[in-house]
Amino acid sequence: MNEWMNHPAMKNLDPIKLELIRTAATQTQGKSGKSLAPVMMALITNANKKGIQFTPDEFSLILSILKEGKTQEEQNQIENMVKMVQGYMKKVH
């Protein structure tokens, strides 16, 4: 699961964002699509409390990390969860 830490995009990431992503990745390990939603919401909420905003590219990177090693059905659940989270984020901002 930790191969994503070697992803080239991770090297340019803000260390605080990297730590938030690392924490979320640890919390999501072994979880399926639907149970990922609370973890993603917590990640975004914690980031917002610290005044941190993820860019669309960073969000895509997080999404690809979450999808790693999942079945197609689980990947679809993750996609649906992301749409829900993005809808929530639009209401917050």
Secondary structure as GFF3:
##gff-version 3
##sequence-region A 1 93
A	DSSP	three_ten_helix	2	6	.	.	.	ID=ss1
A	DSSP	three_ten_helix	8	12	.	.	.	ID=ss2
A	DSSP	alpha_helix	15	28	.	.	.	ID=ss3
A	DSSP	alpha_helix	33	49	.	.	.	ID=ss4
A	DSSP	alpha_helix	56	67	.	.	.	ID=ss5
A	DSSP	alpha_helix	72	92	.	.	.	ID=ss6
###
